[in-house]
Amino acid sequence: MTIKIGDRLPEATFMTPGADGPRPVTTAEYFGGRTIVLFAVPGAFTPTCHANHLPGYVQHGEAIKAKGVDAIAVTGVNDVFVMKAWAAASGATDKIDFLADGSAAFAKAIGMDLDLNERGLGMRSKRYSMLVKDGVVTEFAVEETPGTAAVSGAEAMLGKL
């Protein structure tokens, strides 16, 4: 079943890069009592994700936060070390929180998993964005066209805030 507006995020655990190495953070810990923009990518460093989706949120991050958003986070079905390297390479380390969903557990729990085994990419996440207030989804947009970040991009999200 796919998550929808009005649903509470399911309990899941992400891995996040920390100063002392990877550390787990649950959805309850991260989203509880806060307003978060979460966007998901099929993979770190992949063309649309790296050149379009993430840069838009870096560029518009301050404007998004000025609308009452506490944090912006990206999730992808990559390990925490890849997510940390992507954060550093993109200059987003202090601007975006990187939530590694290495086993696709969160993507599967919300019905956003994407099987790209035929392309040699394994299980991934669909590209989407959501606004989450205290763990409840209040906005949700899923990209229907591969290789685009139009409805889930930062400008689209900014227009909903």
Protein Blocks (a to p, Z undefined) as FASTA:
>chain_A
ZZdehiacdddddddddfkbpcdddfklmmgopacdddddfbghiaklmmmmmmmmmmmm
mmmmmnopabdcddddddfklmmmmmmmnopmmmpccdddfkommmmmnopaccfklnon
apaddddddddeehiafbdcddfbghiafklmmklmmmmZZ
